[in-house]
Each structure stands twice: as structure tokens, then as C-alpha cells.
Amino acid sequence: MKKFPVIIDLETKHTFREFSEHEKLGISVMALYDYGTKEGVVFEEKELSKAFPILENASYVIGYNSNGFDLPVLQAYYPGNILALSTFDLLEDIRLKIGRRLALNDMAAATLGKKKTGHGLMAIDYYKEGKIEELKKYCLDDVLITKELFEYGVKYGEVHFINEIGRNIIRVDWKPYMEGNGNAQTELTLPF
């Protein structure tokens, strides 16, 4: 069976100023884009178990700072070992290539000519104010901009950033993560 990648992003209820451990941050919403269905979907905290089969059947779970943030936060909800999933973190790849971390907003602006619709602290405010539809839209927008950045890297073999010198190119080899089948073989959750 052909597997397809999934792009993810999640928003938390709390910041690292409130809790230093990922598992205590709590998830308000998680959005994903499934290349298998060509659809974006957003899950509220109470619906997260519906996302697990999608992640388990993905060739790769792809995100921006997903290995460093999203997946460690999601582990608190996931009954299996989240690290058993085949993952690819765009930020991690960029950091390995240039030796520093760059914000998704900066990468999107330099590469795609567009910016994110907000910032993470705004998402926490949405949650605390009960603005769930705005929160869902913001999270899905982050997934879609990550998807566009990933697809640009796949298509052109490069992404861009701007520093004091000007616009710079980062050569990337992201095509295998679009076309590959990953290496996770077993389903880790029960089908309910």
C-alpha cells in the first residue's frame, strides 16, 4: 500500500514560561495536511485520537520544529512511542545545513513571499478567550504555509532566508520525503 506524507502543527494551552516540560503544555488543537486525501483537517484536544491512525499510516510526519516541539508535546497524548513514527523536521534539516535555527515566518517570507497569519502566543490567547474557530484557522494556516515551504524545497531543491548580507540559498534534498514510503511498519494504537 502506498503511503503519503502528512504535515503537522499543533498549538498548546500553555507556554514554557508556565511549564518547562513539553508534556505539561497541553494541546488545544492540532492541524494536519494529509497528502493521501489532499485535505487539511484540525482536531481539538478531545479528538486527537482520530489523528493517530493518520500519523501511523503516513510515510513521514513532517513539520517545522516538529521533532523539537510538536511531537514531544503530542507524546503526552499518544499511547505508543511517538519516536517510532518516520519523521522529517524542516527546521532541523535547515539548522544542520547552516548551523542555526530560522523562524518559519522568516523562511516563508524569503522563500514564498508570504508570512504567517500570526504567532504562537496569539494562539494561546485565542484558546484562553474561547476563540476556537480562530485558533483552528491559525493552526491550519501554519500547516499550509509549512506545506508550501516543503513543496518549494521538493520542487526547486532550495529554500531561502534573508540576513544582513541579503537573500541566501539553502540547498535541500527534500524530494525523498515526498516520494518515500518511510520506515514505520506497525500500527501503534488500537482502532477506536
Rosetta constraint file for C-alpha pairs under 8 A:
AtomPair CA 2 CA 181 HARMONIC 7.08 0.50
AtomPair CA 3 CA 36 HARMONIC 7.27 0.50
AtomPair CA 3 CA 57 HARMONIC 6.63 0.50
AtomPair CA 3 CA 58 HARMONIC 5.58 0.50
AtomPair CA 3 CA 59 HARMONIC 4.87 0.50
AtomPair CA 3 CA 181 HARMONIC 5.57 0.50
AtomPair CA 3 CA 182 HARMONIC 7.89 0.50
AtomPair CA 4 CA 34 HARMONIC 7.34 0.50
AtomPair CA 4 CA 35 HARMONIC 5.56 0.50
AtomPair CA 4 CA 36 HARMONIC 5.25 0.50
AtomPair CA 4 CA 57 HARMONIC 7.94 0.50
AtomPair CA 4 CA 58 HARMONIC 5.27 0.50
AtomPair CA 4 CA 59 HARMONIC 4.94 0.50
AtomPair CA 4 CA 60 HARMONIC 7.10 0.50
AtomPair CA 4 CA 178 HARMONIC 7.32 0.50
AtomPair CA 4 CA 179 HARMONIC 7.70 0.50
AtomPair CA 4 CA 181 HARMONIC 7.04 0.50
AtomPair CA 5 CA 34 HARMONIC 6.58 0.50
AtomPair CA 5 CA 35 HARMONIC 5.76 0.50
AtomPair CA 5 CA 36 HARMONIC 7.40 0.50
AtomPair CA 5 CA 58 HARMONIC 5.16 0.50
AtomPair CA 5 CA 59 HARMONIC 4.94 0.50
AtomPair CA 5 CA 60 HARMONIC 4.65 0.50
AtomPair CA 5 CA 61 HARMONIC 6.01 0.50
AtomPair CA 5 CA 62 HARMONIC 6.97 0.50
AtomPair CA 5 CA 177 HARMONIC 7.18 0.50
AtomPair CA 5 CA 178 HARMONIC 6.31 0.50
AtomPair CA 6 CA 32 HARMONIC 6.48 0.50
AtomPair CA 6 CA 33 HARMONIC 5.53 0.50
AtomPair CA 6 CA 34 HARMONIC 4.61 0.50
AtomPair CA 6 CA 35 HARMONIC 6.04 0.50
AtomPair CA 6 CA 54 HARMONIC 7.96 0.50
AtomPair CA 6 CA 55 HARMONIC 6.99 0.50
AtomPair CA 6 CA 58 HARMONIC 6.01 0.50
AtomPair CA 6 CA 59 HARMONIC 7.64 0.50
AtomPair CA 6 CA 60 HARMONIC 6.27 0.50
AtomPair CA 6 CA 61 HARMONIC 5.07 0.50
AtomPair CA 6 CA 62 HARMONIC 5.96 0.50
AtomPair CA 7 CA 32 HARMONIC 5.31 0.50
AtomPair CA 7 CA 33 HARMONIC 5.06 0.50
AtomPair CA 7 CA 34 HARMONIC 6.69 0.50
AtomPair CA 7 CA 61 HARMONIC 6.02 0.50
AtomPair CA 7 CA 62 HARMONIC 4.67 0.50
AtomPair CA 7 CA 63 HARMONIC 5.55 0.50
AtomPair CA 7 CA 143 HARMONIC 6.31 0.50
AtomPair CA 7 CA 146 HARMONIC 7.40 0.50
AtomPair CA 7 CA 147 HARMONIC 6.46 0.50
AtomPair CA 8 CA 30 HARMONIC 7.24 0.50
AtomPair CA 8 CA 31 HARMONIC 5.78 0.50
AtomPair CA 8 CA 32 HARMONIC 4.37 0.50
AtomPair CA 8 CA 33 HARMONIC 6.65 0.50
AtomPair CA 8 CA 61 HARMONIC 6.94 0.50
AtomPair CA 8 CA 62 HARMONIC 6.18 0.50
AtomPair CA 8 CA 63 HARMONIC 5.31 0.50
AtomPair CA 8 CA 66 HARMONIC 7.64 0.50
AtomPair CA 8 CA 143 HARMONIC 5.92 0.50
AtomPair CA 9 CA 30 HARMONIC 5.84 0.50
AtomPair CA 9 CA 31 HARMONIC 5.47 0.50
AtomPair CA 9 CA 32 HARMONIC 6.49 0.50
AtomPair CA 9 CA 63 HARMONIC 6.43 0.50
AtomPair CA 9 CA 64 HARMONIC 7.68 0.50
AtomPair CA 9 CA 66 HARMONIC 7.34 0.50
AtomPair CA 9 CA 70 HARMONIC 6.56 0.50
AtomPair CA 9 CA 139 HARMONIC 6.56 0.50
AtomPair CA 9 CA 140 HARMONIC 7.68 0.50
AtomPair CA 9 CA 142 HARMONIC 6.84 0.50
AtomPair CA 9 CA 143 HARMONIC 5.74 0.50
AtomPair CA 10 CA 27 HARMONIC 6.87 0.50
AtomPair CA 10 CA 28 HARMONIC 7.64 0.50
AtomPair CA 10 CA 29 HARMONIC 5.74 0.50
AtomPair CA 10 CA 30 HARMONIC 4.06 0.50
AtomPair CA 10 CA 31 HARMONIC 6.08 0.50
AtomPair CA 10 CA 70 HARMONIC 6.16 0.50
AtomPair CA 10 CA 139 HARMONIC 6.51 0.50
AtomPair CA 11 CA 27 HARMONIC 5.83 0.50
AtomPair CA 11 CA 28 HARMONIC 5.69 0.50
AtomPair CA 11 CA 29 HARMONIC 5.50 0.50
AtomPair CA 11 CA 30 HARMONIC 6.34 0.50
AtomPair CA 11 CA 120 HARMONIC 7.16 0.50
AtomPair CA 11 CA 123 HARMONIC 6.62 0.50
AtomPair CA 11 CA 124 HARMONIC 7.33 0.50
AtomPair CA 11 CA 139 HARMONIC 6.79 0.50
AtomPair CA 12 CA 25 HARMONIC 5.79 0.50
AtomPair CA 12 CA 26 HARMONIC 5.31 0.50
AtomPair CA 12 CA 27 HARMONIC 4.32 0.50
AtomPair CA 12 CA 28 HARMONIC 5.21 0.50
AtomPair CA 12 CA 29 HARMONIC 7.24 0.50
AtomPair CA 12 CA 123 HARMONIC 7.85 0.50
AtomPair CA 12 CA 124 HARMONIC 6.54 0.50
AtomPair CA 13 CA 25 HARMONIC 5.99 0.50
AtomPair CA 13 CA 26 HARMONIC 5.27 0.50
AtomPair CA 13 CA 27 HARMONIC 5.81 0.50
AtomPair CA 13 CA 28 HARMONIC 5.50 0.50
AtomPair CA 13 CA 124 HARMONIC 5.65 0.50
AtomPair CA 13 CA 127 HARMONIC 6.70 0.50
AtomPair CA 13 CA 128 HARMONIC 7.65 0.50
AtomPair CA 14 CA 18 HARMONIC 6.28 0.50
AtomPair CA 14 CA 19 HARMONIC 7.23 0.50
AtomPair CA 14 CA 24 HARMONIC 7.97 0.50
AtomPair CA 14 CA 25 HARMONIC 4.88 0.50
AtomPair CA 14 CA 26 HARMONIC 6.63 0.50
AtomPair CA 14 CA 124 HARMONIC 6.74 0.50
AtomPair CA 15 CA 19 HARMONIC 6.48 0.50
AtomPair CA 15 CA 25 HARMONIC 6.44 0.50
AtomPair CA 15 CA 121 HARMONIC 7.88 0.50
AtomPair CA 16 CA 20 HARMONIC 4.99 0.50
AtomPair CA 16 CA 21 HARMONIC 7.44 0.50
AtomPair CA 16 CA 22 HARMONIC 7.99 0.50
AtomPair CA 16 CA 25 HARMONIC 7.39 0.50
AtomPair CA 19 CA 24 HARMONIC 6.26 0.50
AtomPair CA 19 CA 25 HARMONIC 6.44 0.50
AtomPair CA 20 CA 24 HARMONIC 7.78 0.50
AtomPair CA 21 CA 25 HARMONIC 7.07 0.50
AtomPair CA 22 CA 69 HARMONIC 7.35 0.50
AtomPair CA 22 CA 72 HARMONIC 5.95 0.50
AtomPair CA 22 CA 73 HARMONIC 4.85 0.50
AtomPair CA 23 CA 72 HARMONIC 6.93 0.50
AtomPair CA 23 CA 73 HARMONIC 5.13 0.50
AtomPair CA 23 CA 74 HARMONIC 7.54 0.50
AtomPair CA 23 CA 75 HARMONIC 7.08 0.50
AtomPair CA 23 CA 76 HARMONIC 5.11 0.50
AtomPair CA 24 CA 73 HARMONIC 7.78 0.50
AtomPair CA 24 CA 76 HARMONIC 8.00 0.50
AtomPair CA 25 CA 73 HARMONIC 6.88 0.50
AtomPair CA 26 CA 73 HARMONIC 7.15 0.50
AtomPair CA 27 CA 44 HARMONIC 7.96 0.50
AtomPair CA 27 CA 45 HARMONIC 5.81 0.50
AtomPair CA 27 CA 73 HARMONIC 7.41 0.50
AtomPair CA 27 CA 74 HARMONIC 7.48 0.50
AtomPair CA 28 CA 44 HARMONIC 6.03 0.50
AtomPair CA 28 CA 45 HARMONIC 5.38 0.50
AtomPair CA 28 CA 127 HARMONIC 6.78 0.50
AtomPair CA 29 CA 42 HARMONIC 6.73 0.50
AtomPair CA 29 CA 43 HARMONIC 5.53 0.50
AtomPair CA 29 CA 44 HARMONIC 4.43 0.50
AtomPair CA 29 CA 45 HARMONIC 5.65 0.50
AtomPair CA 29 CA 135 HARMONIC 7.56 0.50
AtomPair CA 29 CA 136 HARMONIC 6.63 0.50
AtomPair CA 29 CA 139 HARMONIC 7.40 0.50
AtomPair CA 30 CA 42 HARMONIC 5.66 0.50
AtomPair CA 30 CA 43 HARMONIC 5.23 0.50
AtomPair CA 30 CA 44 HARMONIC 6.52 0.50
AtomPair CA 30 CA 45 HARMONIC 7.57 0.50
AtomPair CA 30 CA 48 HARMONIC 7.51 0.50
AtomPair CA 30 CA 139 HARMONIC 6.99 0.50
AtomPair CA 31 CA 40 HARMONIC 7.13 0.50
AtomPair CA 31 CA 41 HARMONIC 5.66 0.50
AtomPair CA 31 CA 42 HARMONIC 4.15 0.50
AtomPair CA 31 CA 43 HARMONIC 6.18 0.50
AtomPair CA 31 CA 136 HARMONIC 7.50 0.50
AtomPair CA 31 CA 139 HARMONIC 5.92 0.50
AtomPair CA 31 CA 140 HARMONIC 5.30 0.50
AtomPair CA 31 CA 143 HARMONIC 6.60 0.50
AtomPair CA 32 CA 40 HARMONIC 5.57 0.50
AtomPair CA 32 CA 41 HARMONIC 5.59 0.50
AtomPair CA 32 CA 42 HARMONIC 6.47 0.50
AtomPair CA 32 CA 140 HARMONIC 7.05 0.50
AtomPair CA 32 CA 143 HARMONIC 6.28 0.50
AtomPair CA 33 CA 38 HARMONIC 6.98 0.50
AtomPair CA 33 CA 39 HARMONIC 5.65 0.50
AtomPair CA 33 CA 40 HARMONIC 4.16 0.50
AtomPair CA 33 CA 41 HARMONIC 6.49 0.50
AtomPair CA 33 CA 143 HARMONIC 6.74 0.50
AtomPair CA 33 CA 144 HARMONIC 7.33 0.50
AtomPair CA 33 CA 147 HARMONIC 7.75 0.50
AtomPair CA 34 CA 38 HARMONIC 5.54 0.50
AtomPair CA 34 CA 39 HARMONIC 5.61 0.50
AtomPair CA 34 CA 40 HARMONIC 6.35 0.50
AtomPair CA 34 CA 54 HARMONIC 7.83 0.50
AtomPair CA 35 CA 39 HARMONIC 7.07 0.50
AtomPair CA 40 CA 140 HARMONIC 7.11 0.50
AtomPair CA 41 CA 140 HARMONIC 7.37 0.50
AtomPair CA 42 CA 136 HARMONIC 6.26 0.50
AtomPair CA 42 CA 139 HARMONIC 7.79 0.50
AtomPair CA 42 CA 140 HARMONIC 6.69 0.50
AtomPair CA 43 CA 47 HARMONIC 5.42 0.50
AtomPair CA 43 CA 48 HARMONIC 5.82 0.50
AtomPair CA 43 CA 50 HARMONIC 7.88 0.50
AtomPair CA 43 CA 51 HARMONIC 7.32 0.50
AtomPair CA 44 CA 48 HARMONIC 6.48 0.50
AtomPair CA 47 CA 51 HARMONIC 7.52 0.50
AtomPair CA 48 CA 52 HARMONIC 6.96 0.50
AtomPair CA 48 CA 77 HARMONIC 7.74 0.50
AtomPair CA 49 CA 53 HARMONIC 7.86 0.50
AtomPair CA 49 CA 78 HARMONIC 7.79 0.50
AtomPair CA 49 CA 192 HARMONIC 7.87 0.50
AtomPair CA 50 CA 54 HARMONIC 7.69 0.50
AtomPair CA 51 CA 55 HARMONIC 6.38 0.50
AtomPair CA 52 CA 56 HARMONIC 6.09 0.50
AtomPair CA 52 CA 78 HARMONIC 7.54 0.50
AtomPair CA 52 CA 189 HARMONIC 7.24 0.50
AtomPair CA 53 CA 57 HARMONIC 6.07 0.50
AtomPair CA 53 CA 187 HARMONIC 7.54 0.50
AtomPair CA 53 CA 189 HARMONIC 7.27 0.50
AtomPair CA 53 CA 191 HARMONIC 7.64 0.50
AtomPair CA 54 CA 58 HARMONIC 6.21 0.50
AtomPair CA 55 CA 61 HARMONIC 6.45 0.50
AtomPair CA 55 CA 85 HARMONIC 7.61 0.50
AtomPair CA 56 CA 85 HARMONIC 6.54 0.50
AtomPair CA 56 CA 184 HARMONIC 7.61 0.50
AtomPair CA 56 CA 186 HARMONIC 7.74 0.50
AtomPair CA 56 CA 187 HARMONIC 5.98 0.50
AtomPair CA 56 CA 188 HARMONIC 7.07 0.50
AtomPair CA 57 CA 187 HARMONIC 7.52 0.50
AtomPair CA 58 CA 86 HARMONIC 7.97 0.50
AtomPair CA 58 CA 182 HARMONIC 7.70 0.50
AtomPair CA 59 CA 86 HARMONIC 6.69 0.50
AtomPair CA 59 CA 177 HARMONIC 7.83 0.50
AtomPair CA 59 CA 180 HARMONIC 6.64 0.50
AtomPair CA 59 CA 181 HARMONIC 4.58 0.50
AtomPair CA 59 CA 182 HARMONIC 4.35 0.50
AtomPair CA 59 CA 183 HARMONIC 7.36 0.50
AtomPair CA 59 CA 184 HARMONIC 7.67 0.50
AtomPair CA 60 CA 85 HARMONIC 7.38 0.50
AtomPair CA 60 CA 86 HARMONIC 4.92 0.50
AtomPair CA 60 CA 87 HARMONIC 4.99 0.50
AtomPair CA 60 CA 88 HARMONIC 6.46 0.50
AtomPair CA 60 CA 177 HARMONIC 6.61 0.50
AtomPair CA 60 CA 181 HARMONIC 7.43 0.50
AtomPair CA 60 CA 182 HARMONIC 5.65 0.50
AtomPair CA 61 CA 85 HARMONIC 7.18 0.50
AtomPair CA 61 CA 86 HARMONIC 6.20 0.50
AtomPair CA 61 CA 87 HARMONIC 4.60 0.50
AtomPair CA 61 CA 88 HARMONIC 6.23 0.50
AtomPair CA 62 CA 66 HARMONIC 7.08 0.50
AtomPair CA 62 CA 87 HARMONIC 5.78 0.50
AtomPair CA 62 CA 88 HARMONIC 4.82 0.50
AtomPair CA 62 CA 89 HARMONIC 5.71 0.50
AtomPair CA 62 CA 90 HARMONIC 7.34 0.50
AtomPair CA 63 CA 67 HARMONIC 7.83 0.50
AtomPair CA 63 CA 88 HARMONIC 6.80 0.50
AtomPair CA 63 CA 89 HARMONIC 5.21 0.50
AtomPair CA 63 CA 90 HARMONIC 6.21 0.50
AtomPair CA 63 CA 143 HARMONIC 7.86 0.50
AtomPair CA 63 CA 146 HARMONIC 6.90 0.50
AtomPair CA 64 CA 89 HARMONIC 5.54 0.50
AtomPair CA 64 CA 90 HARMONIC 5.11 0.50
AtomPair CA 64 CA 91 HARMONIC 5.21 0.50
AtomPair CA 64 CA 92 HARMONIC 7.89 0.50
AtomPair CA 64 CA 104 HARMONIC 7.00 0.50
AtomPair CA 64 CA 146 HARMONIC 6.77 0.50
AtomPair CA 65 CA 69 HARMONIC 5.77 0.50
AtomPair CA 65 CA 70 HARMONIC 6.96 0.50
AtomPair CA 65 CA 89 HARMONIC 5.88 0.50
AtomPair CA 65 CA 90 HARMONIC 6.91 0.50
AtomPair CA 65 CA 91 HARMONIC 5.31 0.50
AtomPair CA 65 CA 92 HARMONIC 6.68 0.50
AtomPair CA 66 CA 70 HARMONIC 4.50 0.50
AtomPair CA 66 CA 71 HARMONIC 5.64 0.50
AtomPair CA 66 CA 88 HARMONIC 7.95 0.50
AtomPair CA 66 CA 89 HARMONIC 5.67 0.50
AtomPair CA 67 CA 71 HARMONIC 5.58 0.50
AtomPair CA 67 CA 72 HARMONIC 7.01 0.50
AtomPair CA 67 CA 87 HARMONIC 7.55 0.50
AtomPair CA 67 CA 88 HARMONIC 7.71 0.50
AtomPair CA 67 CA 89 HARMONIC 6.01 0.50
AtomPair CA 67 CA 92 HARMONIC 7.83 0.50
AtomPair CA 68 CA 72 HARMONIC 6.79 0.50
AtomPair CA 69 CA 73 HARMONIC 6.22 0.50
AtomPair CA 70 CA 74 HARMONIC 6.08 0.50
AtomPair CA 71 CA 75 HARMONIC 6.00 0.50
AtomPair CA 71 CA 82 HARMONIC 6.75 0.50
AtomPair CA 72 CA 76 HARMONIC 7.44 0.50
AtomPair CA 72 CA 82 HARMONIC 7.87 0.50
AtomPair CA 73 CA 77 HARMONIC 8.00 0.50
AtomPair CA 74 CA 78 HARMONIC 6.30 0.50
AtomPair CA 74 CA 82 HARMONIC 7.78 0.50
AtomPair CA 75 CA 79 HARMONIC 7.73 0.50
AtomPair CA 75 CA 81 HARMONIC 7.23 0.50
AtomPair CA 75 CA 82 HARMONIC 5.79 0.50
AtomPair CA 78 CA 82 HARMONIC 6.81 0.50
AtomPair CA 79 CA 188 HARMONIC 7.60 0.50
AtomPair CA 79 CA 189 HARMONIC 6.53 0.50
AtomPair CA 80 CA 188 HARMONIC 5.52 0.50
AtomPair CA 80 CA 189 HARMONIC 6.58 0.50
AtomPair CA 81 CA 85 HARMONIC 7.91 0.50
AtomPair CA 81 CA 188 HARMONIC 7.81 0.50
AtomPair CA 84 CA 184 HARMONIC 6.48 0.50
AtomPair CA 85 CA 183 HARMONIC 7.90 0.50
AtomPair CA 85 CA 184 HARMONIC 5.55 0.50
AtomPair CA 86 CA 182 HARMONIC 5.58 0.50
AtomPair CA 86 CA 183 HARMONIC 5.98 0.50
AtomPair CA 86 CA 184 HARMONIC 5.68 0.50
AtomPair CA 88 CA 177 HARMONIC 7.34 0.50
AtomPair CA 89 CA 93 HARMONIC 6.38 0.50
AtomPair CA 90 CA 94 HARMONIC 6.23 0.50
AtomPair CA 90 CA 150 HARMONIC 7.52 0.50
AtomPair CA 91 CA 95 HARMONIC 6.05 0.50
AtomPair CA 91 CA 101 HARMONIC 6.68 0.50
AtomPair CA 91 CA 102 HARMONIC 7.15 0.50
AtomPair CA 91 CA 104 HARMONIC 7.95 0.50
AtomPair CA 92 CA 96 HARMONIC 6.19 0.50
AtomPair CA 92 CA 101 HARMONIC 7.79 0.50
AtomPair CA 93 CA 97 HARMONIC 6.36 0.50
AtomPair CA 94 CA 98 HARMONIC 6.25 0.50
AtomPair CA 94 CA 99 HARMONIC 7.82 0.50
AtomPair CA 94 CA 100 HARMONIC 7.63 0.50
AtomPair CA 94 CA 101 HARMONIC 7.12 0.50
AtomPair CA 94 CA 102 HARMONIC 7.79 0.50
AtomPair CA 94 CA 170 HARMONIC 7.48 0.50
AtomPair CA 95 CA 99 HARMONIC 4.91 0.50
AtomPair CA 95 CA 100 HARMONIC 4.71 0.50
AtomPair CA 95 CA 101 HARMONIC 5.12 0.50
AtomPair CA 95 CA 102 HARMONIC 7.59 0.50
AtomPair CA 96 CA 100 HARMONIC 7.49 0.50
AtomPair CA 97 CA 170 HARMONIC 7.42 0.50
AtomPair CA 98 CA 170 HARMONIC 7.67 0.50
AtomPair CA 102 CA 106 HARMONIC 6.74 0.50
AtomPair CA 102 CA 107 HARMONIC 6.83 0.50
AtomPair CA 103 CA 107 HARMONIC 6.34 0.50
AtomPair CA 104 CA 108 HARMONIC 5.98 0.50
AtomPair CA 104 CA 116 HARMONIC 7.96 0.50
AtomPair CA 104 CA 146 HARMONIC 7.58 0.50
AtomPair CA 105 CA 109 HARMONIC 6.09 0.50
AtomPair CA 105 CA 115 HARMONIC 5.45 0.50
AtomPair CA 105 CA 116 HARMONIC 5.59 0.50
AtomPair CA 106 CA 110 HARMONIC 6.21 0.50
AtomPair CA 106 CA 115 HARMONIC 7.53 0.50
AtomPair CA 106 CA 161 HARMONIC 6.66 0.50
AtomPair CA 106 CA 162 HARMONIC 7.62 0.50
AtomPair CA 107 CA 111 HARMONIC 5.85 0.50
AtomPair CA 107 CA 112 HARMONIC 7.87 0.50
AtomPair CA 107 CA 149 HARMONIC 7.83 0.50
AtomPair CA 107 CA 159 HARMONIC 7.48 0.50
AtomPair CA 107 CA 160 HARMONIC 6.24 0.50
AtomPair CA 107 CA 161 HARMONIC 5.41 0.50
AtomPair CA 108 CA 112 HARMONIC 5.13 0.50
AtomPair CA 108 CA 113 HARMONIC 6.46 0.50
AtomPair CA 108 CA 114 HARMONIC 5.82 0.50
AtomPair CA 108 CA 115 HARMONIC 5.89 0.50
AtomPair CA 108 CA 116 HARMONIC 7.64 0.50
AtomPair CA 108 CA 145 HARMONIC 7.10 0.50
AtomPair CA 108 CA 146 HARMONIC 8.00 0.50
AtomPair CA 108 CA 149 HARMONIC 6.42 0.50
AtomPair CA 109 CA 113 HARMONIC 4.49 0.50
AtomPair CA 109 CA 114 HARMONIC 4.71 0.50
AtomPair CA 109 CA 115 HARMONIC 5.26 0.50
AtomPair CA 109 CA 161 HARMONIC 7.98 0.50
AtomPair CA 110 CA 114 HARMONIC 7.87 0.50
AtomPair CA 110 CA 160 HARMONIC 5.40 0.50
AtomPair CA 110 CA 161 HARMONIC 5.08 0.50
AtomPair CA 110 CA 162 HARMONIC 6.18 0.50
AtomPair CA 110 CA 167 HARMONIC 7.25 0.50
AtomPair CA 111 CA 149 HARMONIC 7.21 0.50
AtomPair CA 111 CA 152 HARMONIC 7.94 0.50
AtomPair CA 111 CA 159 HARMONIC 5.65 0.50
AtomPair CA 111 CA 160 HARMONIC 4.80 0.50
AtomPair CA 111 CA 161 HARMONIC 6.82 0.50
AtomPair CA 112 CA 148 HARMONIC 7.74 0.50
AtomPair CA 112 CA 149 HARMONIC 7.04 0.50
AtomPair CA 116 CA 141 HARMONIC 7.33 0.50
AtomPair CA 116 CA 142 HARMONIC 6.57 0.50
AtomPair CA 116 CA 145 HARMONIC 7.12 0.50
AtomPair CA 117 CA 138 HARMONIC 6.60 0.50
AtomPair CA 117 CA 141 HARMONIC 7.01 0.50
AtomPair CA 117 CA 142 HARMONIC 7.77 0.50
AtomPair CA 118 CA 122 HARMONIC 6.63 0.50
AtomPair CA 118 CA 123 HARMONIC 7.96 0.50
AtomPair CA 118 CA 138 HARMONIC 7.08 0.50
AtomPair CA 119 CA 123 HARMONIC 6.81 0.50
AtomPair CA 120 CA 124 HARMONIC 6.71 0.50
AtomPair CA 121 CA 125 HARMONIC 6.43 0.50
AtomPair CA 122 CA 126 HARMONIC 6.25 0.50
AtomPair CA 123 CA 127 HARMONIC 6.32 0.50
AtomPair CA 123 CA 135 HARMONIC 5.74 0.50
AtomPair CA 123 CA 138 HARMONIC 7.22 0.50
AtomPair CA 123 CA 139 HARMONIC 7.94 0.50
AtomPair CA 124 CA 128 HARMONIC 6.21 0.50
AtomPair CA 125 CA 129 HARMONIC 5.99 0.50
AtomPair CA 126 CA 130 HARMONIC 6.08 0.50
AtomPair CA 126 CA 131 HARMONIC 4.86 0.50
AtomPair CA 126 CA 132 HARMONIC 6.63 0.50
AtomPair CA 126 CA 134 HARMONIC 6.81 0.50
AtomPair CA 126 CA 135 HARMONIC 5.66 0.50
AtomPair CA 127 CA 131 HARMONIC 5.93 0.50
AtomPair CA 127 CA 132 HARMONIC 6.20 0.50
AtomPair CA 127 CA 135 HARMONIC 6.64 0.50
AtomPair CA 131 CA 135 HARMONIC 6.25 0.50
AtomPair CA 132 CA 136 HARMONIC 6.08 0.50
AtomPair CA 133 CA 137 HARMONIC 6.21 0.50
AtomPair CA 134 CA 138 HARMONIC 6.13 0.50
AtomPair CA 135 CA 139 HARMONIC 6.23 0.50
AtomPair CA 136 CA 140 HARMONIC 6.12 0.50
AtomPair CA 137 CA 141 HARMONIC 5.98 0.50
AtomPair CA 138 CA 142 HARMONIC 6.38 0.50
AtomPair CA 139 CA 143 HARMONIC 6.47 0.50
AtomPair CA 140 CA 144 HARMONIC 6.21 0.50
AtomPair CA 141 CA 145 HARMONIC 6.20 0.50
AtomPair CA 142 CA 146 HARMONIC 6.11 0.50
AtomPair CA 143 CA 147 HARMONIC 6.05 0.50
AtomPair CA 144 CA 148 HARMONIC 6.21 0.50
AtomPair CA 145 CA 149 HARMONIC 6.22 0.50
AtomPair CA 146 CA 150 HARMONIC 6.08 0.50
AtomPair CA 147 CA 151 HARMONIC 6.07 0.50
AtomPair CA 148 CA 152 HARMONIC 6.06 0.50
AtomPair CA 149 CA 153 HARMONIC 6.31 0.50
AtomPair CA 149 CA 159 HARMONIC 7.50 0.50
AtomPair CA 150 CA 154 HARMONIC 6.20 0.50
AtomPair CA 150 CA 174 HARMONIC 7.37 0.50
AtomPair CA 151 CA 155 HARMONIC 6.03 0.50
AtomPair CA 152 CA 156 HARMONIC 5.89 0.50
AtomPair CA 152 CA 157 HARMONIC 7.57 0.50
AtomPair CA 152 CA 158 HARMONIC 7.38 0.50
AtomPair CA 152 CA 159 HARMONIC 7.03 0.50
AtomPair CA 153 CA 157 HARMONIC 4.90 0.50
AtomPair CA 153 CA 158 HARMONIC 4.98 0.50
AtomPair CA 153 CA 159 HARMONIC 5.61 0.50
AtomPair CA 153 CA 172 HARMONIC 6.32 0.50
AtomPair CA 153 CA 173 HARMONIC 7.34 0.50
AtomPair CA 153 CA 174 HARMONIC 6.13 0.50
AtomPair CA 153 CA 175 HARMONIC 7.77 0.50
AtomPair CA 154 CA 158 HARMONIC 7.79 0.50
AtomPair CA 154 CA 172 HARMONIC 7.86 0.50
AtomPair CA 154 CA 173 HARMONIC 6.89 0.50
AtomPair CA 154 CA 174 HARMONIC 4.98 0.50
AtomPair CA 154 CA 175 HARMONIC 4.66 0.50
AtomPair CA 154 CA 178 HARMONIC 7.35 0.50
AtomPair CA 155 CA 175 HARMONIC 7.52 0.50
AtomPair CA 157 CA 171 HARMONIC 5.81 0.50
AtomPair CA 157 CA 172 HARMONIC 5.02 0.50
AtomPair CA 157 CA 173 HARMONIC 5.74 0.50
AtomPair CA 157 CA 174 HARMONIC 7.10 0.50
AtomPair CA 157 CA 175 HARMONIC 7.95 0.50
AtomPair CA 158 CA 169 HARMONIC 6.36 0.50
AtomPair CA 158 CA 170 HARMONIC 5.37 0.50
AtomPair CA 158 CA 171 HARMONIC 4.30 0.50
AtomPair CA 158 CA 172 HARMONIC 5.03 0.50
AtomPair CA 158 CA 173 HARMONIC 7.78 0.50
AtomPair CA 159 CA 169 HARMONIC 5.92 0.50
AtomPair CA 159 CA 170 HARMONIC 5.33 0.50
AtomPair CA 159 CA 171 HARMONIC 6.66 0.50
AtomPair CA 159 CA 172 HARMONIC 7.14 0.50
AtomPair CA 160 CA 167 HARMONIC 6.72 0.50
AtomPair CA 160 CA 168 HARMONIC 5.50 0.50
AtomPair CA 160 CA 169 HARMONIC 4.68 0.50
AtomPair CA 160 CA 170 HARMONIC 5.89 0.50
AtomPair CA 161 CA 167 HARMONIC 5.77 0.50
AtomPair CA 161 CA 168 HARMONIC 5.31 0.50
AtomPair CA 161 CA 169 HARMONIC 6.68 0.50
AtomPair CA 161 CA 170 HARMONIC 7.73 0.50
AtomPair CA 162 CA 166 HARMONIC 5.26 0.50
AtomPair CA 162 CA 167 HARMONIC 4.35 0.50
AtomPair CA 162 CA 168 HARMONIC 5.88 0.50
AtomPair CA 163 CA 167 HARMONIC 6.59 0.50
AtomPair CA 163 CA 168 HARMONIC 7.50 0.50
AtomPair CA 174 CA 178 HARMONIC 6.98 0.50
AtomPair CA 175 CA 179 HARMONIC 6.23 0.50
AtomPair CA 176 CA 180 HARMONIC 5.08 0.50
AtomPair CA 177 CA 181 HARMONIC 7.96 0.50
AtomPair CA 177 CA 182 HARMONIC 7.82 0.50
